[in-house]
């Protein structure tokens, strides 16, 4: 019983998603509209507007009158409502069967916001344009947009319930260095170089490419001129790939088993936890198996690429990612994403930089500067040539002139809006007149046309750790500095795993999911260590900081977050990135790293032995995490 919607300031629903079961329970009086729901008809949308209008209007009114509003409440029939406002858009999530708590719903709201940012880019900075993107007048186009968002939400919900990497929001890698290195070399020579040197690439340049085994990262390669790729963006790209090519649980168990059965030689980054090659015969067999598997991937990839080139023959998905280089920064840089299925459960993803990317950089910096000016004009301040309002006013005006001249040749309305803005913003007589300020009324068309330009750009370990750490049942180790995790596989199917068959694995899984949730709740209150006994088990959660040499740094008092703050994670605002900045204030001369470790032990193990084991496990896992990835 779940529902999630986005509404504009006028209380008009821009996006709506619900489970059919929840639909019947919440609105029995609208049963006759269920068939129309499948068609997303206007009559159904009107009924949704009518249903939620009182809630939205009261929330908006409270915010306007007293600059405050409620963030959650429980109705008489025990339905939980969670609300959050982003700009002029109100997000509402509802649950009526108790399967989701307030944190779950708030997390889903923030993840949906992240999905929309990545799918629509700078358009999200202007509510009126975002409204047109989320609620186009054409019913068929609206269905297409809503279906896309619905599918991504459903995929996210499924992965968060089943996949450890989406549970802790970190990228899980297949720890097989030899195989990884061979695949990276292949991505460099056979993919990036081949495509970028092709005359048929339509002015696109491949900047990032990676191979996924279901949700796990096997290999990643970036071109020399590529900007860094944030972990939050990479995780969302994995989500999109999973939405395009969903994993089958039986197939996943088979594929991962095949990879895990590929022996690892001791010569290259072999972790002590993994079984090494014993003797010359096994070493030869290891190399042979690895080469055979790699050659299979390479052969399939080459055949797929040959069938898919040139790039324009494939259907790309436009995504907007955080991009930073030595000279420029743009939080929503347009890229084209190509996702190719190499084999059931194995996907190749290409990210290309489009030819108009420079427009996105210029537009972002100009909009960022003009946001400051707009705020000053709204307050009735006089701009003129004062450097107090904006230090580089002449330079800003000159850059805007060049920008409008370069991209406004076919945008007469943009040129007109810019001319009108100049007359009002840089004229002493008009600058102090708030009624004539560009922030009011029709003059906002300048921002609309500016932003509208963007629419065109528009290995898991096996059971060996049980032998090395007696009493340890499961663990999750996360390097929050790079956003990578290491954990034993957790397959709840009937096929045997290191945790046994389905029922036992399912029971342990519920313990893991519960531990992650509790660890986050205590971290939100400022605690970095949590140990407790749960029946026959002993659970631990640790968060700590280290310098680049691996020396553990002193614990500090972490900030306490409010109940309505963004949930802890990276898809919801990158809490750990902010935490590293916070800790680094007093360690400006050191490179600070942040780690998390969650463990579940048998309760009969003495507490002091468990704590020592956790420390040993963290040291053992630290080395594999240094394998180069990006």
Secondary structure, DSSP 8 states (H G I E B T S, - for coil): -EEEEEE-TTS-EEEEEE-HHHHHHH-GGGGGGHHHHHHT-HHHHHHHHHHHHHHHHHHHHHHHHHS---SEEE-TT--EEEEEEETTEEEEEEESSSSS-HHHHHHHHHHHHHHHHHHHGGGGG-HHHHHHHHS-SSHHHHHHHHHHHHHHHHHHHHHHHH-HHHHHT-EEB---HHHHHHHHHHIIIIIIHHHHT-TTSTT-EEEEEEEEETTEEEEEEE-TT-----HHHHHHHHHHHHHHS---HHHHHHHHHHHHTS---TTTT--TTS----SHHHHHHHHHHHHHHHHHHHHHHHHHHHHH-SGGGS--EEEEEEEE-SS-EEEEEEEEEEEEEEETTEEEEEEEE-TTHHHHHHHHHHHHHHHHHHHHHHTT---TT-TTT-TTHHHHHHHHHHHHHHH-TT-HHHHHHHHHHHHHHS-HHHHT-GGGSTTSGGGGHHHHHHHHGGGG------THHHHHSTTEEEEEEEETTTTEEEE-----SSS-BTTBSHHHHHHHHHHHHHHHHHHHHHHHTT--EEEEEETTEEEEEEEEEE-TT--B----------TTS--SSSTTS-HHHHHHHHHHTT-TTS--EEEEEEEEEETTS-HHHHHHHHHHHHHHHHHHTTS---
